[in-house]
Amino acid sequence: NSYGAISDERLKENIVDANSQWDDIKAIKIRNYNFKAETTYSTHTQIGVIAQELELVCPKLVTESTDIDNEGNDLGTVTKSVNLSVLYMKAVKCLQEAMTKIEVLETKVAALEAG
C-alpha cells in the first residue's frame, strides 16, 4: 500500500523540531498476533501494536468508534484504532535520535582508537 498526505511548507506555520520521542518509542510493545477467524480479517500472523497497550503510552494515537449492527443500532461497545501515520513519524524521529547517538559514539571510539 502507498498513501500520502499534503505536506507543503507553504501551507504550514510554527514549524519547529519535534521533541524527543525516545521514551515513547522505547515503551511501545510491538507484538505478533493474528485476527480471530470470526472477525473476517485475514488470520495470518502479523506484527504491530495493540491499541489498548499503545493507549497507555500514547493515548492521543488511539481513537474509538462505536460498534453498530447491520441496522445501525449501537451495540454498547467500541473498537479502538491506531493513528499509524503519527506513530510512524514518532518512530522516524526516534531513529534520527538513535543515529545521532551512534555517530557520537563512533566519533568517540575513533578518537580512542587513534590515541
HUWO-V765457 format. One record per residue. N is the residue number from 1. SS is DSSP state (H for helix, E for strand, C for the rest). NEAR is the number of other C-alpha atoms within 10 Angstrom. D_FIRST is the distance of its C-alpha to the first C-alpha in Angstrom with 1 decimal. Layout:
n ss near d_first
N SS NEAR D_FIRST
N SS NEAR D_FIRST
This chain:
n ss near d_first
1 C 2 0.0
2 C 3 3.7
3 C 5 6.7
4 C 6 10.4
5 C 6 13.8
6 C 6 17.3
7 C 8 18.9
8 C 7 21.9
9 H 8 25.1
10 H 6 27.2
11 H 7 25.9
12 C 8 26.5
13 C 7 29.7
14 C 5 31.0
15 C 7 28.7
16 C 6 29.7
17 C 7 28.3
18 C 9 26.7
19 C 9 28.9
20 C 13 28.4
21 C 17 25.7
22 H 16 27.2
23 H 10 28.9
24 H 15 26.0
25 H 19 23.6
26 H 11 26.4
27 H 13 27.1
28 C 16 23.6
29 C 13 23.6
30 C 13 20.6
31 E 11 21.0
32 E 11 20.2
33 E 14 20.3
34 C 13 19.5
35 C 13 19.6
36 C 11 23.0
37 H 10 23.3
38 H 7 24.7
39 H 8 21.6
40 C 8 19.9
41 C 10 16.7
42 C 11 15.9
43 C 13 18.7
44 C 10 17.6
45 C 9 18.2
46 E 12 15.5
47 E 10 15.9
48 E 11 15.9
49 C 16 18.4
50 C 18 20.8
51 H 19 21.2
52 H 13 25.0
53 H 15 25.3
54 H 20 23.1
55 H 16 25.2
56 H 12 28.2
57 H 16 26.9
58 C 15 24.8
59 H 13 25.8
60 H 12 24.3
61 H 16 20.7
62 E 18 21.4
63 E 14 21.9
64 E 12 23.6
65 E 10 23.4
66 E 12 26.5
67 E 14 26.3
68 E 13 27.8
69 C 8 29.0
70 C 6 28.6
71 C 6 31.6
72 C 8 30.2
73 C 10 32.5
74 E 12 31.7
75 E 10 31.6
76 E 8 32.8
77 E 10 29.7
78 E 13 26.5
79 E 10 23.0
80 E 14 21.6
81 E 14 18.1
82 E 19 16.9
83 C 12 15.8
84 H 13 13.2
85 H 13 13.0
86 H 12 16.7
87 H 16 16.8
88 H 11 14.6
89 H 13 17.1
90 H 19 20.0
91 H 17 18.8
92 H 14 18.7
93 H 19 22.2
94 H 20 23.5
95 H 15 22.4
96 H 15 24.3
97 H 15 27.2
98 H 13 27.2
99 H 12 27.1
100 H 12 30.1
101 H 11 32.0
102 H 12 31.5
103 H 12 32.7
104 H 12 35.8
105 H 12 36.5
106 H 12 36.2
107 H 11 38.7
108 H 12 41.1
109 H 12 40.9
110 H 11 41.6
111 H 10 44.6
112 H 9 45.9
113 H 8 45.7
114 H 7 47.4
115 C 6 50.2
